[in-house]
Amino acid sequence: MPLALECCSILDGHQNKVWCLAWSPKGNILASCGEDRQIYLWSNEDLKWCSIKIATPHTRTIRCISWSPCGNFLASCSFDGTSCIWNSSKNFELVATLEGHESEVKCIDWSISGLFLSTCSRDKSVWIWEASLETNEFECVAVLHNHTQDVKKVKWHPLEDVLFSISYDNTIKIYASDLDGEWNCIFLLDGHSSTVWGISFDVNGDKVLTCSDDKSLILWKKIPDKYHNYVKINSYQHQNDCPIYDVSWSKSNFIATAGGDNKINVYEESNDELSLVLPLSGAHSQDVNSVSWNPCNNLQMASCSDDGLVKIWKFILS
């Protein structure tokens, strides 16, 4: 089956590196953020991509953005140590600022229930916030110090309020709350030999892919009848000598990776095996920092890069 990635649009607005992308739950808005301290919201109107820019109070790089499951709120986090919450139904009004981390905040992510938000930082901690969206109140309910180094990313399970974190200490940690509402690290996944940069789940969360500075992808699978314990089942080495910065798993079982070699690779997962089906060299002119499949269109993907561009790709199956 011949495959191709066709660049449909190049979105030019950011003035420097673009770090992160996030599709809204309905797939009609793409948010991007970057080193220029700006958030752009891109939408396709009359076959043309248009953007609006959110005026943010962040004073340093905006590293990550995340939509609430309802799509009514957008969260951002910054190297200035703060996170901001924006109400999309009120013209993206700033409704809350979260403070507490002692250093750069690297990632922010919303749980599938919408009840929790998590942040992580260079201060080696993972914070869990309880969200009361009707009152725009966010209470920190857990500060977790299970990593020994910079925490690069937090990611919630796609179906349950179970949290994963990845770190410069080469490990993946899994957290859940007990019957008393106390959050604890319940499992550690250890397989990479260098910084873990990215993590993505299959549609049910039974399989997890992680990518690393060690130039590898690791496929983890949930152990049957074990509460969120995963085992390493396969490892895949990047073809070129460069880190893999991000990974995104589509609902149709195609996986895209973002590389330090300016390349996007697309894999297909079947029966616990990955097959490289499309290597795309020169996807950007510099490092590719993030890739993200549209949650409502399995044939559309976005990427962003150190080159300051956001690109929209059409995945062609035949």
BAFI-3210 file (N, C-alpha, C; in Angstrom, 3 decimals, decimal comma, padded with zeros to 6 digits):
// residues 318
n [1|2|3|4|5|6|7|8|9|10|11|12|13|14|15|16|17|18|19|20|21|22|23|24|25|26|27|28|29|30|31|32|33|34|35|36|37|38|39|40|41|42|43|44|45|46|47|48|49|50|51|52|53|54|55|56|57|58|59|60|61|62|63|64|65|66|67|68|69|70|71|72|73|74|75|76|77|78|79|80|81|82|83|84|85|86|87|88|89|90|91|92|93|94|95|96|97|98|99|100|101|102|103|104|105|106|107|108|109|110|111|112|113|114|115|116|117|118|119|120|121|122|123|124|125|126|127|128|129|130|131|132|133|134|135|136|137|138|139|140|141|142|143|144|145|146|147|148|149|150|151|152|153|154|155|156|157|158|159|160|161|162|163|164|165|166|167|168|169|170|171|172|173|174|175|176|177|178|179|180|181|182|183|184|185|186|187|188|189|190|191|192|193|194|195|196|197|198|199|200|201|202|203|204|205|206|207|208|209|210|211|212|213|214|215|216|217|218|219|220|221|222|223|224|225|226|227|228|229|230|231|232|233|234|235|236|237|238|239|240|241|242|243|244|245|246|247|248|249|250|251|252|253|254|255|256|257|258|259|260|261|262|263|264|265|266|267|268|269|270|271|272|273|274|275|276|277|278|279|280|281|282|283|284|285|286|287|288|289|290|291|292|293|294|295|296|297|298|299|300|301|302|303|304|305|306|307|308|309|310|311|312|313|314|315|316|317|318]
n.u [000,851|000,937|002,141|001,949|002,957|001,544|002,271|-000,017|-000,491|001,409|001,951|002,647|003,696|004,760|007,719|009,998|011,395|008,961|007,309|005,235|002,147|-001,438|-004,420|-007,831|-010,560|-012,623|-011,242|-011,142|-009,686|-006,324|-003,872|-000,842|002,410|005,346|008,850|008,692|006,906|004,253|000,858|-000,799|-003,879|-005,154|-007,386|-009,315|-010,840|-013,070|-011,383|-008,947|-006,306|-006,611|-005,600|-005,631|-004,142|-003,239|-002,921|-000,563|000,475|002,871|006,361|008,528|009,631|006,871|006,136|004,348|000,977|-002,470|-005,690|-008,812|-010,966|-013,611|-013,264|-013,572|-011,635|-008,241|-004,988|-001,789|001,780|004,890|008,388|008,701|007,813|005,114|001,646|-001,121|-004,664|-007,130|-010,284|-012,111|-014,693|-015,153|-013,846|-011,207|-010,407|-008,228|-008,427|-007,302|-004,229|-001,622|000,639|003,725|005,686|009,247|010,928|011,432|008,410|007,594|005,618|002,083|-001,043|-004,357|-006,659|-008,766|-011,282|-011,596|-011,388|-008,906|-005,704|-002,373|001,009|004,517|008,038|011,308|012,187|012,045|009,637|006,212|003,062|-000,334|-003,414|-006,630|-009,481|-011,971|-014,121|-016,391|-016,107|-013,645|-011,471|-008,481|-007,001|-004,086|-003,528|-001,647|001,859|004,450|007,442|009,049|010,837|014,337|015,511|015,073|011,728|010,232|007,760|004,225|001,488|-001,838|-003,657|-005,705|-008,338|-008,761|-008,271|-005,374|-001,973|000,971|004,485|007,511|011,108|014,325|015,810|015,672|013,482|010,026|007,199|004,263|001,176|-001,475|-004,545|-005,434|-008,020|-008,478|-008,018|-005,397|-002,497|-000,153|002,972|002,717|003,912|007,037|008,621|011,329|013,601|014,810|017,974|018,672|017,486|013,937|011,742|009,165|005,731|003,018|-000,281|-002,124|-005,515|-007,060|-005,398|-004,022|-001,610|001,576|003,753|007,063|009,575|012,998|016,115|017,997|017,670|015,681|012,518|010,225|007,934|005,390|003,286|000,192|-000,131|-002,282|-004,997|-003,554|-003,258|-002,691|-000,010|002,752|004,623|007,708|007,728|008,823|011,555|012,700|015,093|016,063|016,590|018,569|021,301|020,158|018,187|014,789|012,107|009,353|006,235|003,306|000,248|-002,130|-005,724|-006,152|-004,095|-001,631|001,605|003,362|006,578|008,785|011,842|015,317|016,649|015,362|013,331|010,221|008,903|006,714|005,035|003,445|001,374|000,883|-000,265|001,463|003,809|005,938|006,100|008,089|006,674|006,733|009,248|010,007|012,100|013,518|011,223|010,961|013,135|014,748|015,199|012,448|009,954|007,450|004,726|001,377|-001,567|-004,742|-007,536|-010,014|-009,757|-008,202|-006,475|-005,122|-002,441|-000,347|002,693|005,556|008,404|011,906|012,375|010,450|008,016|004,674|003,267|000,747|-000,310|-001,405|-002,295|-001,780|-003,144|-003,190]
n.v [-001,193|002,002|004,922|008,344|011,591|014,629|018,001|020,315|022,883|025,676|027,215|030,300|032,296|032,411|033,736|032,444|029,346|026,762|024,964|023,220|021,547|021,402|019,876|020,873|019,172|018,675|018,820|021,054|023,322|024,260|024,652|026,395|026,891|028,676|029,672|032,381|033,299|033,286|032,275|030,746|030,331|028,286|027,931|026,338|027,991|028,345|026,889|028,007|028,604|030,364|032,612|033,491|035,413|034,856|037,122|036,746|036,590|035,419|035,432|034,140|031,440|029,588|026,407|024,264|023,303|022,525|021,204|021,209|018,339|018,992|021,062|023,715|025,052|026,122|025,268|026,540|026,348|027,572|028,520|030,480|029,584|029,475|028,531|028,964|029,381|029,429|030,587|029,375|029,834|032,383|034,168|033,420|034,328|035,018|033,054|031,878|031,595|029,440|028,788|027,802|025,886|025,590|026,102|026,059|025,263|022,420|020,900|020,477|018,929|017,728|015,671|012,928|012,979|015,593|016,536|016,822|018,396|018,289|019,236|019,534|019,859|021,411|021,371|018,818|017,818|016,611|017,934|017,712|019,045|019,830|020,513|022,959|023,862|025,414|027,448|028,367|027,558|026,120|023,654|022,530|019,191|017,274|016,885|015,452|013,724|011,793|011,450|011,753|013,658|016,420|016,689|015,890|015,575|015,199|012,958|012,015|008,945|007,743|006,928|006,779|008,307|008,201|008,827|009,461|010,068|011,374|011,509|013,211|011,485|009,088|007,416|006,221|007,067|005,954|007,034|006,916|007,503|006,595|005,002|006,946|009,231|009,950|010,566|008,456|007,056|004,252|002,456|001,874|002,327|001,149|001,403|002,896|004,407|006,991|010,434|010,555|011,702|011,808|010,594|008,429|007,046|004,101|003,844|002,769|002,849|000,615|000,050|001,641|004,046|005,193|007,688|008,679|010,316|008,473|007,615|005,775|004,021|002,701|000,117|-000,477|-002,701|-003,230|-005,346|-008,074|-008,105|-006,783|-003,861|-001,203|-001,866|-002,133|-003,791|-004,010|-004,684|-004,417|-002,825|-000,129|001,132|004,373|005,240|007,084|008,879|010,418|012,181|011,262|013,303|013,489|011,671|010,440|008,778|007,605|007,143|005,271|003,560|004,346|005,715|008,616|010,123|012,639|014,033|014,832|015,108|016,588|015,139|013,387|010,375|007,721|005,056|001,822|000,065|-003,276|-006,201|-005,988|-005,171|-002,826|-001,259|000,515|002,655|004,989|007,102|010,479|012,669|015,936|017,223|019,496|022,394|022,449|020,960|018,813|019,350|018,593|016,405|015,794|014,005|014,754|014,495|013,928|013,377|011,057|011,258|013,580|015,551|017,490|019,377|020,838|023,048|023,895|025,688|027,596|027,204|025,932|023,049|021,596|018,402|016,064|012,751|010,268|007,334|005,730]
n.w [000,000|-001,113|000,496|001,565|002,728|002,393|002,305|003,146|004,093|005,224|008,164|009,203|011,684|014,233|015,807|016,454|017,673|017,552|019,935|020,776|019,934|019,896|019,218|019,308|021,040|019,160|016,861|015,228|015,755|015,970|018,319|018,959|020,417|021,598|021,651|021,419|023,235|022,617|021,932|019,352|017,644|015,313|012,599|010,045|007,640|005,038|003,344|003,925|006,154|009,120|011,753|015,248|017,835|021,156|023,752|026,006|029,495|029,985|030,578|029,610|027,440|026,166|026,819|026,559|025,717|026,408|025,812|027,569|028,083|027,400|025,705|026,298|027,655|027,619|028,497|029,420|029,830|031,161|030,900|032,737|035,122|035,664|035,058|032,874|032,538|030,106|028,971|026,435|025,590|026,300|024,633|024,954|027,480|030,206|033,006|035,220|037,032|037,672|040,210|041,813|041,214|041,370|039,319|035,717|034,033|032,322|031,058|030,587|031,211|030,673|032,416|031,279|032,446|033,022|035,540|036,640|036,385|035,323|036,009|035,249|036,001|035,744|038,280|039,181|040,032|040,004|039,724|040,742|040,023|041,172|039,362|039,311|037,220|036,941|038,735|038,168|039,715|040,938|042,695|044,247|044,726|045,024|045,283|043,753|044,148|042,673|040,621|039,802|038,321|036,004|034,943|032,007|030,666|031,218|031,002|030,691|031,004|028,295|028,907|031,637|034,910|035,345|035,653|033,718|033,731|032,303|032,061|032,456|033,879|032,620|032,965|033,185|035,013|036,753|038,043|040,455|042,239|045,603|047,634|049,486|048,160|047,898|046,024|044,446|043,301|041,366|039,625|037,927|034,858|033,159|030,685|028,730|027,818|028,006|028,200|028,312|025,989|024,785|024,807|024,021|023,620|022,563|021,305|023,389|025,535|026,281|025,225|025,102|023,759|023,963|023,428|022,900|023,862|023,400|020,881|020,345|020,065|022,366|022,830|025,034|026,862|028,451|031,247|031,413|033,717|035,624|037,470|035,647|035,126|033,081|030,499|028,783|025,370|022,854|021,116|019,124|016,996|015,941|012,535|011,861|013,401|015,780|018,266|019,234|019,465|019,835|019,825|018,279|018,328|016,167|015,843|013,965|014,118|013,126|013,600|014,298|014,378|015,671|014,779|015,601|013,287|011,424|010,357|009,792|010,776|009,898|011,327|011,313|013,532|014,400|015,834|018,059|016,895|015,262|012,112|009,896|007,703|006,297|005,805|006,103|004,929|005,502|006,415|007,933|008,127|010,289|013,604|014,350|016,603|017,589|016,852|015,829|015,506|014,100|016,202|015,160|012,536|010,892|008,806|008,865|010,011|012,184|012,469|014,140|014,549|015,174|013,190|013,239|012,049|011,563|010,254|008,208|007,420|004,956|005,123|002,921|001,817|-000,436]
ca.u [000,000|001,765|001,771|002,634|002,549|001,528|002,151|-001,154|-000,416|002,499|001,395|003,779|003,291|005,724|008,966|011,132|011,075|007,618|007,584|004,142|000,878|-002,564|-005,713|-009,016|-011,224|-013,402|-010,316|-011,350|-008,727|-004,983|-003,132|000,615|003,105|006,769|009,879|008,343|005,951|002,947|-000,033|-001,612|-005,007|-005,321|-008,598|-009,447|-012,097|-013,164|-010,196|-007,765|-005,995|-006,566|-005,112|-005,710|-003,048|-003,613|-001,969|-000,275|001,342|004,106|007,556|009,547|009,133|005,703|006,652|003,318|-000,425|-003,364|-007,120|-009,673|-011,757|-014,826|-012,868|-013,879|-010,487|-006,900|-003,969|-000,428|002,810|006,012|009,664|008,649|007,381|003,666|000,720|-002,299|-005,887|-007,874|-011,652|-012,342|-016,058|-015,146|-012,821|-009,924|-010,098|-007,398|-009,288|-006,539|-002,780|-001,161|002,014|004,198|006,932|010,443|011,734|010,692|007,354|007,883|004,461|000,788|-001,962|-005,659|-007,161|-009,926|-012,497|-011,622|-011,322|-007,526|-004,693|-001,051|002,154|005,817|009,003|012,738|012,437|011,948|008,354|004,953|001,946|-001,690|-004,350|-008,053|-010,078|-013,389|-014,224|-017,499|-015,646|-012,278|-010,557|-007,581|-006,341|-003,044|-003,871|-000,491|003,178|005,107|008,894|009,532|011,941|015,594|015,976|014,108|010,586|010,024|006,375|003,181|000,444|-002,887|-004,215|-006,822|-009,662|-008,840|-007,467|-004,078|-000,999|002,319|005,482|008,774|012,115|015,756|016,418|015,526|012,395|008,604|006,501|002,803|000,573|-002,923|-005,001|-006,012|-009,403|-008,523|-007,714|-003,967|-001,810|001,106|003,600|002,375|004,826|008,160|009,023|012,746|014,063|015,635|019,307|018,866|016,270|012,685|011,194|007,771|004,908|001,706|-001,053|-003,114|-006,830|-007,580|-004,410|-003,436|-000,231|002,214|005,030|007,909|010,724|014,087|017,389|018,822|017,309|014,829|011,114|009,909|006,525|005,024|001,930|-000,411|-000,221|-003,681|-005,400|-002,676|-003,718|-001,773|001,385|003,091|005,872|008,359|007,594|009,675|012,321|013,019|016,133|015,926|017,502|019,695|021,901|019,577|017,121|013,379|011,578|007,916|005,555|001,850|-000,404|-003,457|-006,775|-006,104|-002,907|-000,390|002,386|004,305|007,635|009,487|013,253|016,335|017,242|014,401|012,531|009,043|008,722|005,396|005,045|002,154|001,417|000,016|000,130|002,587|005,002|005,945|006,751|008,301|005,987|006,970|010,238|009,918|013,251|013,308|009,875|011,250|014,539|015,463|014,616|010,995|009,734|006,174|003,801|000,078|-002,672|-006,050|-008,333|-011,251|-009,417|-007,016|-005,622|-004,537|-001,439|000,372|004,050|006,178|009,853|012,816|012,391|009,405|006,834|003,708|002,850|-000,403|-000,016|-002,432|-001,764|-002,374|-002,998|-002,995]
ca.v [000,000|003,208|005,944|009,623|012,754|015,815|019,246|021,072|024,282|026,118|028,267|031,156|033,363|032,453|034,429|031,628|027,928|026,337|023,811|022,279|021,648|020,709|019,970|020,892|017,863|018,530|018,817|022,210|024,374|023,820|025,634|026,249|027,792|028,612|030,446|033,801|033,559|033,486|031,165|030,970|029,430|028,170|027,234|026,282|028,617|028,504|026,251|028,803|028,611|031,691|032,517|034,578|035,323|035,151|037,973|036,023|037,267|034,662|036,243|033,297|030,410|028,751|025,088|023,253|023,693|021,361|021,503|020,403|017,407|019,647|022,030|025,081|025,656|025,837|025,491|026,745|026,405|028,367|028,520|031,478|028,898|029,558|027,957|029,817|028,738|030,341|030,150|029,553|030,320|033,814|034,786|033,031|035,160|034,390|032,877|031,398|031,429|028,452|029,031|026,887|025,240|026,365|026,276|026,012|024,264|021,812|020,282|020,552|018,017|017,590|014,295|012,677|013,353|017,042|016,869|017,035|018,964|017,984|019,987|019,005|020,944|021,192|021,182|017,366|017,472|016,498|018,470|017,398|020,094|019,517|021,621|023,310|024,725|026,354|028,591|028,677|027,344|024,984|023,369|021,512|018,087|016,376|017,243|014,147|013,850|010,437|011,499|012,283|014,705|017,207|015,945|016,464|015,562|014,430|012,557|011,204|007,799|008,238|006,527|006,799|009,325|007,629|009,762|009,011|011,133|010,937|012,359|013,220|010,345|007,943|006,537|006,567|006,768|005,878|007,469|006,773|007,877|005,491|005,212|008,170|010,361|010,247|010,180|007,755|006,379|002,836|001,636|002,501|001,653|001,448|000,719|003,805|004,667|008,437|011,217|010,196|012,967|011,788|009,440|008,422|005,829|003,665|004,417|002,255|002,994|-000,684|000,081|002,942|004,240|006,267|007,985|009,078|010,832|007,316|007,367|004,589|003,924|001,479|-000,232|-001,100|-003,256|-003,464|-006,744|-008,404|-008,289|-006,009|-002,476|-000,249|-002,284|-002,347|-004,496|-003,704|-005,811|-004,223|-001,585|000,178|002,145|005,342|004,942|008,012|009,119|011,638|011,923|011,326|014,270|013,361|010,547|010,604|007,537|007,920|006,176|004,231|002,748|004,862|006,427|009,585|010,560|013,876|013,773|015,857|015,111|017,314|014,113|012,752|008,975|007,146|003,606|001,162|-000,933|-004,434|-007,382|-005,630|-004,900|-001,586|-001,293|001,838|002,665|006,245|008,055|011,742|013,541|017,341|017,686|020,883|022,732|022,259|019,915|018,719|019,273|017,979|015,920|015,526|013,630|015,335|013,458|013,669|013,133|010,202|011,533|014,918|015,640|018,757|019,311|022,138|022,898|024,992|026,644|028,585|026,924|024,861|022,487|020,693|017,318|015,100|011,391|009,627|005,890|005,035]
ca.w [000,000|-001,167|001,460|001,385|003,509|001,544|003,066|002,611|004,514|006,089|009,016|009,551|012,598|015,330|015,511|016,874|017,781|017,966|020,790|021,063|019,213|020,535|018,542|020,164|021,002|017,936|015,737|014,346|016,104|016,340|019,116|018,933|021,337|021,334|022,333|021,331|024,328|022,001|021,600|018,160|017,422|013,865|012,157|008,597|007,230|003,579|002,771|004,234|007,579|009,731|013,127|016,213|018,792|022,536|024,469|027,243|030,465|030,180|030,341|028,991|026,524|026,474|026,430|026,293|025,802|026,479|025,866|028,435|027,263|026,914|024,696|026,724|028,330|027,123|029,523|028,924|030,873|030,687|031,608|033,812|036,336|035,847|034,082|032,702|032,052|029,240|028,690|024,999|025,368|026,633|023,798|025,544|028,649|031,230|034,181|036,379|036,920|038,642|040,626|042,842|040,803|041,684|038,109|034,461|033,876|031,027|030,403|031,263|030,532|031,302|032,488|030,438|033,174|033,180|036,966|037,072|035,509|035,870|035,512|035,665|035,985|035,905|039,715|039,386|040,648|039,268|040,516|040,293|040,406|041,036|038,623|039,453|036,055|037,084|039,532|037,725|040,829|040,769|043,969|044,175|045,630|045,173|044,769|043,712|043,951|042,398|039,660|040,335|037,410|035,245|034,395|030,677|030,184|031,899|030,054|031,309|030,282|027,485|029,387|033,095|035,581|035,718|035,098|033,367|033,601|031,705|032,689|032,161|034,589|031,700|033,393|033,097|036,265|036,643|039,301|040,621|043,582|046,368|048,064|050,288|047,297|047,928|044,796|044,672|042,169|041,512|038,830|037,234|033,625|032,967|029,481|027,937|028,353|028,048|028,445|027,639|025,507|024,365|025,173|023,388|023,875|021,589|021,590|024,654|026,595|026,636|024,741|025,248|023,073|024,464|022,574|023,783|023,387|023,008|019,474|020,244|020,466|023,107|022,913|026,302|026,819|029,765|031,655|031,723|035,120|036,498|037,416|035,021|035,062|031,679|030,273|027,509|024,450|021,680|021,028|017,734|016,908|014,859|011,428|011,857|014,706|016,346|019,238|018,833|020,414|020,096|019,189|018,287|017,895|015,640|016,130|012,932|014,425|012,554|014,611|013,751|015,287|015,336|015,024|015,573|011,943|010,578|009,692|010,384|010,396|010,181|011,539|011,512|014,603|014,210|016,615|018,941|016,099|014,501|010,802|009,314|006,411|005,579|006,309|005,367|005,170|005,181|006,762|008,307|007,869|011,545|014,450|014,499|018,047|017,962|015,827|016,454|014,626|014,402|016,863|014,418|011,137|010,919|007,652|009,017|011,063|012,264|013,013|014,381|014,452|015,495|012,081|013,478|011,238|011,801|008,973|008,177|006,485|004,574|005,052|001,745|001,977|-001,716]
c.u [000,889|001,226|002,537|002,119|002,665|001,349|001,074|-001,055|000,818|001,998|002,548|003,285|004,282|007,048|010,203|010,675|009,624|007,774|006,475|002,907|-000,202|-003,832|-006,822|-009,733|-012,053|-012,526|-010,423|-010,406|-007,406|-004,309|-001,644|001,245|004,600|007,634|009,559|007,283|004,532|002,189|-000,836|-002,701|-005,321|-006,610|-008,713|-010,823|-012,067|-011,877|-008,917|-007,553|-005,848|-006,121|-005,516|-004,610|-003,558|-002,520|-001,715|000,579|002,666|005,316|008,711|008,855|007,871|006,015|005,566|001,932|-001,286|-004,808|-007,801|-010,513|-013,036|-014,521|-013,089|-012,708|-009,190|-005,908|-002,608|000,540|004,087|007,274|009,708|008,123|005,890|002,919|-000,520|-003,457|-006,715|-009,247|-011,977|-013,734|-016,198|-013,996|-011,424|-009,464|-009,236|-008,204|-008,533|-005,054|-002,319|000,320|002,425|005,495|008,117|011,317|010,819|009,623|007,439|006,651|003,220|-000,185|-003,217|-006,092|-008,440|-011,232|-012,669|-011,487|-009,916|-006,675|-003,346|000,008|003,435|006,883|010,446|013,101|012,248|010,610|007,233|003,849|000,633|-002,635|-005,775|-008,751|-011,566|-013,688|-015,362|-017,078|-014,235|-011,265|-009,762|-006,797|-005,293|-003,344|-002,720|000,750|004,039|006,573|009,512|010,653|013,170|016,163|014,768|012,990|010,159|008,558|005,489|002,087|-000,556|-003,290|-005,458|-008,213|-009,837|-007,964|-006,230|-003,022|000,349|003,239|006,777|009,846|013,511|016,475|016,204|014,333|011,017|007,967|004,990|002,209|-000,936|-003,283|-005,604|-007,424|-009,567|-008,204|-006,261|-003,300|-000,448|001,654|003,381|003,294|005,909|008,484|010,434|013,255|014,955|016,978|019,647|017,500|015,076|011,976|009,686|007,066|003,561|001,058|-001,815|-004,490|-007,397|-006,615|-003,797|-001,987|000,284|003,508|005,775|009,081|011,763|015,267|018,330|018,496|016,398|013,378|010,960|008,396|006,286|003,583|001,449|-000,512|-001,673|-003,890|-004,442|-003,038|-002,603|-000,305|001,681|004,439|006,410|008,249|008,457|010,399|012,750|014,016|015,888|016,979|018,739|020,149|021,384|018,484|015,746|012,670|010,096|007,363|004,054|001,204|-001,816|-004,453|-006,823|-004,807|-001,670|000,293|003,365|005,338|008,300|010,948|014,146|017,067|016,328|013,398|011,280|009,001|007,310|005,535|003,605|002,322|000,418|000,576|001,412|003,896|004,839|006,675|006,890|007,711|006,250|008,016|010,192|011,079|012,893|011,902|009,912|012,726|015,395|014,748|013,091|010,710|008,470|005,424|002,492|-000,962|-003,943|-006,938|-009,603|-011,011|-008,103|-006,055|-004,989|-003,602|-000,805|001,755|004,560|007,658|010,607|012,844|011,275|008,108|005,968|003,272|001,673|-000,169|-001,268|-001,767|-002,505|-002,085|-002,773|-002,947]
c.v [001,247|004,275|007,221|010,624|013,971|017,049|020,112|022,561|024,501|027,334|029,063|032,304|033,536|033,073|033,624|030,172|027,714|025,008|022,768|022,600|020,915|020,958|020,063|019,551|017,621|018,565|020,009|023,376|023,725|024,943|025,341|027,249|027,666|029,538|031,938|034,218|033,796|032,167|031,574|029,907|029,448|027,415|027,350|026,799|028,869|028,055|027,061|028,820|030,047|031,543|033,727|034,337|035,699|036,009|037,356|036,865|036,542|035,515|035,449|032,290|029,727|027,365|024,112|023,860|022,434|021,831|020,650|019,484|018,025|020,673|023,475|025,795|025,204|026,180|025,654|026,729|026,974|028,163|029,598|030,895|028,904|028,789|028,835|029,002|029,780|029,748|030,433|030,095|031,802|034,513|034,595|034,022|034,368|034,294|032,383|031,340|030,507|028,679|028,018|026,196|026,176|026,629|026,187|024,924|023,739|021,280|020,459|019,661|017,822|016,127|014,157|013,054|014,863|017,493|017,244|017,632|018,629|018,857|019,306|020,037|020,467|020,991|019,729|016,918|017,378|016,986|018,027|018,426|019,586|020,732|021,762|024,341|025,735|027,608|029,036|028,558|026,058|024,802|022,277|020,430|017,103|017,021|015,991|014,310|012,475|010,378|012,123|013,402|015,444|016,316|016,625|016,565|014,767|014,134|011,660|010,057|008,259|007,901|006,647|007,906|008,691|008,418|009,094|010,236|010,554|011,962|012,231|012,086|009,021|007,041|007,111|006,163|006,798|006,170|007,226|007,188|006,659|005,847|006,472|009,413|010,776|009,720|009,577|007,219|004,883|001,918|002,503|001,668|002,108|000,676|001,576|004,047|006,155|009,104|010,703|011,501|012,940|010,508|009,567|007,057|005,400|004,105|003,967|002,423|001,686|-000,800|001,516|002,942|005,391|006,459|008,735|009,704|009,699|006,824|006,164|004,889|002,635|001,317|-001,014|-001,583|-003,562|-004,962|-007,056|-008,641|-007,635|-004,536|-001,557|-000,588|-002,673|-003,044|-004,112|-004,912|-005,659|-002,888|-001,386|001,325|003,059|005,058|005,835|008,305|010,436|011,271|011,918|012,162|014,094|012,169|010,766|009,399|007,873|006,819|005,058|003,421|003,109|005,754|007,351|009,946|011,816|013,727|014,990|015,929|015,787|016,387|013,759|011,318|008,536|005,626|003,100|000,096|-002,036|-005,600|-007,148|-005,413|-003,559|-001,804|000,138|001,844|003,944|007,094|009,328|012,644|014,981|017,829|019,142|021,136|022,650|021,175|019,973|018,457|018,533|017,529|015,568|015,203|014,347|014,252|013,083|013,413|012,365|010,450|012,918|014,957|017,022|018,519|020,722|021,942|024,103|026,046|027,686|028,337|025,825|024,366|021,539|019,682|016,484|013,743|010,655|008,135|005,166|006,033]
c.w [000,000|-000,223|001,164|002,406|002,607|002,416|002,423|002,921|005,375|006,855|009,623|010,424|013,730|014,873|015,888|016,944|018,205|018,686|020,812|020,241|019,993|019,727|019,584|020,044|019,739|016,683|014,814|014,634|016,489|017,108|019,010|019,887|021,124|022,145|022,334|022,348|023,807|021,887|020,371|018,092|015,934|013,551|010,642|008,204|005,726|002,891|002,983|005,739|008,077|011,181|013,947|017,240|020,174|023,163|025,840|028,187|030,683|029,775|029,737|028,063|027,038|025,916|026,005|026,443|025,788|026,587|026,927|027,558|026,695|025,828|025,084|027,383|027,660|028,227|028,859|030,092|030,287|031,514|032,691|035,123|036,581|034,762|034,042|032,132|031,316|028,937|027,226|024,699|025,708|025,916|024,378|026,618|029,632|032,520|035,406|036,028|038,037|038,927|041,685|042,488|041,041|040,466|036,889|034,468|032,446|030,298|031,262|030,494|031,363|031,311|031,682|031,119|033,255|034,617|037,412|035,950|036,135|035,216|035,980|035,368|036,026|037,379|040,157|039,968|039,622|040,196|039,887|040,895|040,208|040,453|038,932|038,372|036,160|037,836|039,155|038,858|040,613|042,059|043,774|045,201|045,800|044,574|044,891|043,333|043,706|041,370|040,303|039,464|036,825|034,681|033,088|030,277|031,125|030,881|030,769|030,393|029,512|028,001|030,894|033,669|036,208|034,954|034,829|033,311|033,052|032,041|032,085|032,884|033,853|032,020|033,090|034,419|036,017|038,015|039,288|042,036|044,273|046,819|048,898|049,463|047,301|046,654|045,112|043,358|042,343|040,700|038,210|036,007|033,279|031,757|028,610|028,620|028,381|028,228|027,644|027,274|025,257|024,749|024,481|023,576|022,632|022,087|022,930|025,822|027,045|026,173|024,820|024,443|023,722|023,508|023,379|023,051|022,979|021,596|019,293|020,583|021,260|023,161|024,198|026,207|028,229|030,043|032,016|033,217|036,109|036,349|036,904|035,233|033,619|031,579|028,891|026,591|023,200|021,755|019,582|017,693|015,719|013,794|011,435|013,281|015,281|017,343|018,569|019,889|020,740|019,333|019,326|017,622|017,436|015,979|015,086|012,998|013,604|013,582|013,912|014,811|014,744|015,715|014,988|014,248|010,926|009,901|010,506|009,872|010,750|010,241|011,574|012,582|014,305|015,007|017,417|018,197|015,383|013,184|010,299|007,908|005,617|006,293|005,459|005,766|004,804|005,446|007,211|008,034|009,125|012,353|014,452|015,975|018,442|016,720|016,524|015,392|015,068|015,017|016,114|012,933|011,092|009,764|007,722|010,218|011,024|012,847|013,258|014,646|015,003|014,392|012,177|012,746|011,840|010,431|009,163|007,060|006,209|004,408|003,949|001,798|000,663|-002,855]
res [m|p|l|a|l|e|c|c|s|i|l|d|g|h|q|n|k|v|w|c|l|a|w|s|p|k|g|n|i|l|a|s|c|g|e|d|r|q|i|y|l|w|s|n|e|d|l|k|w|c|s|i|k|i|a|t|p|h|t|r|t|i|r|c|i|s|w|s|p|c|g|n|f|l|a|s|c|s|f|d|g|t|s|c|i|w|n|s|s|k|n|f|e|l|v|a|t|l|e|g|h|e|s|e|v|k|c|i|d|w|s|i|s|g|l|f|l|s|t|c|s|r|d|k|s|v|w|i|w|e|a|s|l|e|t|n|e|f|e|c|v|a|v|l|h|n|h|t|q|d|v|k|k|v|k|w|h|p|l|e|d|v|l|f|s|i|s|y|d|n|t|i|k|i|y|a|s|d|l|d|g|e|w|n|c|i|f|l|l|d|g|h|s|s|t|v|w|g|i|s|f|d|v|n|g|d|k|v|l|t|c|s|d|d|k|s|l|i|l|w|k|k|i|p|d|k|y|h|n|y|v|k|i|n|s|y|q|h|q|n|d|c|p|i|y|d|v|s|w|s|k|s|n|f|i|a|t|a|g|g|d|n|k|i|n|v|y|e|e|s|n|d|e|l|s|l|v|l|p|l|s|g|a|h|s|q|d|v|n|s|v|s|w|n|p|c|n|n|l|q|m|a|s|c|s|d|d|g|l|v|k|i|w|k|f|i|l|s]
***
